[in-house]
Structures are given as structure tokens and as C-alpha cells.
């Protein structure tokens, strides 16, 4: 056991989660056994301080050029951490934990982020798990799991099968190319349906009675009249000439329908 004299120790450096060392992790009296290999790294040791000196140590760590600052900066680089971890001697700590060999032959402590690799492990005590060994699976569930393709899976659960009839009666389904027609609009009036199917603007006006000529006007009924023909100003110099001009005006008003015949 690596013992450091201070009663409560705290690590103020960057975290090294792969080894279970986290920033501001505290230890009473002794460094835990699983962290003892890390104490071989000088920069890590530099950043393990007595809790009573925490304020001063953090202040020193923030000042460029100090030993604690250089240690913090060094450990902040993941490449430096990996390089230091690759040099650690774990052999003297064998028996105090479970270690496996890494890709480069290094010893790695088994933990949450570095689990123990186990091959061929199953809930049945060894061997592979089969569909039929799932005790709570239904027959349909087993059939789906064994389905060779999507079509077989759909057939197993009855997907895509239906007695639906395509047609136009009340209980039929509409075909995919169905489009509504004017007579399909049950709440539309005859005028509305005629307007919908009108071939052109003239037919649409006819459907709603727009632009229909009004009957000729009479002395008692309103109607349509034409604009009267032009009548020049009278230049008559006697009664006979004036009468002729006036009668001409009356004739034009009657022709236009403004005066009764």
C-alpha cells in the first residue's frame, strides 16, 4: 500500500477516467490500490495535494511556469497521458485487481470503461441461443424470428391480407385512381353542379343567368333600351324648320326604345 502522510488527499489534475482517476477526487489517508500504479507518473503525483493546501495549490496551478501548472498542461494532452500509461509497471500490483493485455502488450486494469472480454457466454450456461429456446416466445413470435424474408414475416402476422372490395357502393373502397365528379357532391345544387361542369365562361354565365338579355322596356315595365342616334343641334330659322328637327329627335328616341311608339 502506498501511503502518503497527509490525512486527506485530493487530485486537482485533468481526469483520467480510463484509470478511475477524476478531478477533485479525494482520498482519506492512503491512495487506493487501483490508483497506486498512476503514482509512478511524476506529473500526477505533483497534482495530488493535501486538502488543507487546496486553495494555494489551485492558485499555483493557474500560474504559468510553476511545477503544478506545467504538470496540469502536460496531463491535459491525451497523447501524453497515453504515453505515460503505456510505461506504467503494473506487474508489481498483480493480485490487487484484474488486468488484461492490451493491443500493444500493456497491462490494462479491468473496470467499467475496460470490461473483461468473455466469449461464448450465454444465459443458458454456455452455447448459442436459439429461437426455440426462448421460453416465453409465442408460436407467432418464433415464426416471425425464423422468417426468411419480409414477405414471410408479413404472412406470419397476417399483414397485407384483407377482404376489402374495391368498387363504388357504400361498403367498397375507392380505387387508387378515383376522382370525384359533379354528381358525387351530394349537397351541391343543380345550379352548382352545372356551374362546375361548364365548358367555358359563356356556359358558366348561362348556368347562373348572368348576362341574360332583359325584355324591352314599356311604359309600365323596366327593360333594355338602346342609345338614341345622334341629333344635331337645330339651326332652324322658322317654326317649320324647328318642328322638323324636333320630330326627327322624337323619331330617334322611339327607335332607341326610349319613347313609346
C-alpha positions as CSV (number, residue, x, y, z in Angstrom):
1,X,0.0,0.0,0.0
2,X,1.4,3.4,-1.0
3,X,0.9,5.7,2.0
4,X,1.1,9.5,1.9
5,X,1.3,11.2,5.2
6,X,-1.4,13.8,4.7
7,X,-4.8,12.9,6.3
8,X,-7.0,13.9,3.3
9,X,-5.6,14.0,-0.2
10,X,-7.2,15.4,-3.3
11,X,-6.3,15.2,-7.0
12,X,-6.6,18.5,-8.9
13,X,-5.3,17.5,-12.3
14,X,-7.2,16.6,-15.5
15,X,-9.4,13.4,-15.2
16,X,-8.1,10.1,-16.4
17,X,-11.4,8.2,-16.5
18,X,-9.8,5.1,-18.1
19,X,-8.0,4.5,-14.8
20,X,-10.7,5.7,-12.5
21,X,-8.9,9.0,-11.5
22,X,-11.2,12.1,-11.6
23,X,-10.5,15.7,-10.9
24,X,-11.1,16.7,-7.2
25,X,-11.3,13.0,-6.2
26,X,-10.4,12.8,-2.6
27,X,-8.8,10.0,-0.5
28,X,-8.5,9.7,3.2
29,X,-5.0,8.8,4.3
30,X,-4.0,6.4,1.6
31,X,-4.1,6.3,-2.2
32,X,-6.4,3.4,-3.2
33,X,-4.7,0.3,-4.5
34,X,-6.1,0.6,-8.0
35,X,-4.6,4.1,-8.4
36,X,-1.2,3.2,-7.0
37,X,0.3,2.5,-10.5
38,X,-0.6,6.1,-11.5
39,X,1.5,7.5,-8.8
40,X,4.6,6.4,-10.8
41,X,3.8,9.4,-13.1
42,X,5.6,12.4,-11.7
43,X,3.0,14.9,-13.0
44,X,0.2,13.0,-11.4
45,X,2.0,12.9,-8.1
46,X,2.6,16.7,-8.3
47,X,-1.2,17.3,-8.5
48,X,-2.2,15.1,-5.5
49,X,-2.3,17.7,-2.7
50,X,-3.3,18.0,1.0
51,X,-6.9,19.3,1.1
52,X,-5.6,22.0,3.6
53,X,-3.4,23.3,0.8
54,X,-6.0,23.1,-1.9
55,X,-6.5,26.8,-2.4
56,X,-2.8,27.5,-2.6
57,X,-2.3,24.5,-4.9
58,X,-5.0,25.6,-7.3
59,X,-3.6,29.1,-7.4
60,X,-0.2,27.8,-8.2
61,X,-1.6,25.6,-10.9
62,X,-3.1,28.6,-12.6
63,X,0.3,30.5,-12.7
64,X,2.2,29.8,-15.9
65,X,5.6,28.3,-15.4
66,X,5.0,26.7,-12.0
67,X,5.5,23.0,-11.5
68,X,1.9,22.4,-10.9
69,X,0.9,24.4,-14.0
70,X,3.4,22.5,-16.2
71,X,2.1,19.2,-14.7
72,X,-1.5,20.2,-15.5
73,X,-0.7,21.3,-19.0
74,X,1.2,18.1,-19.7
75,X,-1.6,15.9,-18.5
76,X,-4.2,17.9,-20.4
77,X,-2.8,16.4,-23.6
78,X,-4.4,12.9,-24.1
79,X,-1.3,11.8,-26.1
80,X,0.9,12.5,-23.1
81,X,-1.4,10.5,-20.8
82,X,-1.4,7.5,-23.2
83,X,2.3,7.7,-23.4
84,X,2.7,7.7,-19.6
85,X,0.1,4.9,-19.1
86,X,2.0,2.7,-21.6
87,X,5.1,3.0,-19.4
88,X,3.5,2.1,-16.1
89,X,4.6,-1.1,-14.3
90,X,1.5,-2.9,-13.2
91,X,3.3,-6.2,-12.6
92,X,4.1,-5.4,-9.0
93,X,0.3,-4.8,-8.4
94,X,-0.9,-8.1,-9.9
95,X,-3.2,-9.8,-7.4
96,X,-4.7,-6.5,-6.3
97,X,-7.0,-6.3,-9.3
98,X,-7.8,-8.0,-12.6
99,X,-5.7,-7.0,-15.6
100,X,-5.8,-7.9,-19.2
101,X,-3.2,-7.5,-22.0
102,X,-3.8,-4.5,-24.3
103,X,-3.3,-4.3,-28.1
104,X,0.4,-3.3,-27.6
105,X,1.1,-5.8,-24.8
106,X,0.4,-3.3,-22.0
107,X,-1.4,-4.4,-18.8
108,X,-4.9,-2.8,-18.5
109,X,-6.9,-2.8,-15.3
110,X,-10.4,-4.3,-15.8
111,X,-13.2,-1.8,-15.0
112,X,-16.3,-0.1,-16.3
113,X,-14.6,1.5,-19.2
114,X,-12.4,-1.5,-19.8
115,X,-14.6,-4.6,-19.3
116,X,-13.3,-8.2,-19.2
117,X,-13.8,-9.8,-22.6
118,X,-15.7,-13.1,-22.3
119,X,-16.5,-15.2,-25.4
120,X,-19.3,-17.8,-25.7
121,X,-21.2,-16.6,-22.6
122,X,-24.9,-17.0,-22.7
123,X,-27.8,-17.1,-20.3
124,X,-28.1,-20.9,-20.7
125,X,-24.8,-21.7,-19.2
126,X,-22.9,-21.9,-22.5
127,X,-23.7,-22.4,-26.1
128,X,-25.7,-20.3,-28.6
129,X,-29.2,-19.1,-28.0
130,X,-31.9,-20.4,-30.5
131,X,-35.4,-19.2,-31.2
132,X,-36.9,-22.4,-29.8
133,X,-35.0,-21.9,-26.5
134,X,-36.9,-18.6,-25.8
135,X,-39.3,-20.0,-23.3
136,X,-41.8,-17.1,-23.3
137,X,-42.0,-16.7,-27.1
138,X,-45.3,-17.4,-28.8
139,X,-45.6,-19.6,-31.9
140,X,-46.2,-16.4,-34.0
141,X,-43.2,-14.8,-32.4
142,X,-41.0,-17.8,-33.2
143,X,-42.3,-17.9,-36.8
144,X,-41.5,-14.2,-37.3
145,X,-38.0,-14.6,-35.9
146,X,-37.4,-17.5,-38.3
147,X,-39.0,-15.7,-41.3
148,X,-36.6,-15.9,-44.3
149,X,-37.7,-12.5,-45.7
150,X,-40.1,-9.7,-45.2
151,X,-42.9,-11.4,-47.2
152,X,-42.7,-14.4,-44.9
153,X,-42.8,-12.2,-41.8
154,X,-45.9,-10.4,-43.1
155,X,-47.6,-13.7,-43.8
156,X,-46.8,-14.9,-40.3
157,X,-48.7,-12.0,-38.7
158,X,-51.4,-11.7,-41.4
159,X,-50.2,-8.3,-42.7
160,X,-51.2,-7.3,-46.2
161,X,-54.2,-9.8,-46.3
162,X,-57.7,-8.3,-46.5
163,X,-61.2,-8.9,-47.8
164,X,-61.6,-5.3,-48.8
165,X,-63.5,-4.9,-52.0
166,X,-62.8,-2.1,-54.5
167,X,-65.9,-0.5,-56.0
168,X,-68.4,2.3,-55.7
169,X,-71.0,1.0,-53.3
170,X,-71.3,2.1,-49.7
171,X,-69.1,-0.6,-48.3
172,X,-66.5,-0.6,-51.1
173,X,-63.1,1.0,-51.1
174,X,-62.4,3.7,-53.7
175,X,-59.7,2.7,-56.3
176,X,-56.4,4.5,-56.3
177,X,-57.2,6.4,-59.5
178,X,-60.7,7.5,-58.3
179,X,-61.6,11.2,-58.7
180,X,-64.9,12.8,-57.6
181,X,-67.4,14.0,-60.3
182,X,-70.0,16.7,-60.0
183,X,-72.8,14.3,-59.2
184,X,-70.7,12.8,-56.4
185,X,-71.3,16.1,-54.5
186,X,-74.4,15.1,-52.6
187,X,-75.0,18.6,-51.1
188,X,-74.5,20.5,-54.3
189,X,-77.5,22.1,-56.1
190,X,-78.3,21.6,-59.7
191,X,-77.1,25.1,-60.5
192,X,-73.8,24.5,-58.6
193,X,-73.2,21.2,-60.5
194,X,-74.0,22.9,-63.8
195,X,-71.5,25.6,-62.9
196,X,-68.8,23.1,-62.1
197,X,-69.1,21.3,-65.4
198,X,-69.5,24.5,-67.6
199,X,-67.1,24.2,-70.6
200,X,-66.4,27.9,-70.8
201,X,-67.2,31.3,-69.4
202,X,-70.3,31.7,-71.5
203,X,-71.7,28.4,-70.3
204,X,-71.0,29.4,-66.7
205,X,-72.8,32.7,-67.2
206,X,-75.7,30.8,-68.7
207,X,-75.8,28.4,-65.7
208,X,-76.3,31.3,-63.3
209,X,-78.3,33.5,-65.6
210,X,-75.6,36.2,-65.8
211,X,-75.7,38.3,-69.0
212,X,-79.3,37.2,-70.0
213,X,-81.0,39.9,-72.1
214,X,-83.8,41.8,-70.4
215,X,-87.1,42.3,-72.2
216,X,-87.8,45.6,-74.0
217,X,-88.9,48.4,-71.8
218,X,-92.6,49.5,-71.9
219,X,-94.4,52.4,-70.3
220,X,-95.0,50.2,-67.2
221,X,-92.1,47.7,-67.1
222,X,-88.4,48.3,-66.9
223,X,-86.4,46.9,-69.8
224,X,-83.4,47.4,-72.0
225,X,-83.1,50.4,-74.4
226,X,-80.6,51.4,-77.0
227,X,-78.7,54.6,-77.2
228,X,-80.5,57.1,-79.4
229,X,-79.0,58.1,-82.7
230,X,-77.1,61.4,-82.7
231,X,-79.2,64.5,-83.3
232,X,-77.5,67.7,-84.5
233,X,-78.3,71.0,-82.8
234,X,-81.2,72.7,-84.5
235,X,-80.3,75.6,-86.8
236,X,-83.8,76.3,-87.8
237,X,-84.8,79.9,-88.7
238,X,-88.5,79.4,-88.7
239,X,-91.2,77.3,-86.9
240,X,-91.4,74.7,-89.7
241,X,-87.7,74.0,-89.5
242,X,-87.8,73.7,-85.8
243,X,-90.7,71.3,-85.9
244,X,-88.8,69.2,-88.4
245,X,-85.8,69.0,-86.2
246,X,-87.9,68.2,-83.1
247,X,-89.8,65.4,-85.0
248,X,-86.5,63.9,-86.1
249,X,-85.3,63.8,-82.4
250,X,-88.6,62.1,-81.4
251,X,-88.2,59.5,-84.1
252,X,-84.7,58.6,-82.9
253,X,-85.9,58.3,-79.3
254,X,-88.7,55.9,-80.3
255,X,-86.3,53.9,-82.4
256,X,-84.0,53.5,-79.4
257,X,-86.9,52.4,-77.3
258,X,-86.8,55.4,-75.0
259,X,-90.2,56.7,-76.1
260,X,-93.2,54.6,-76.7
261,X,-94.1,54.2,-80.4
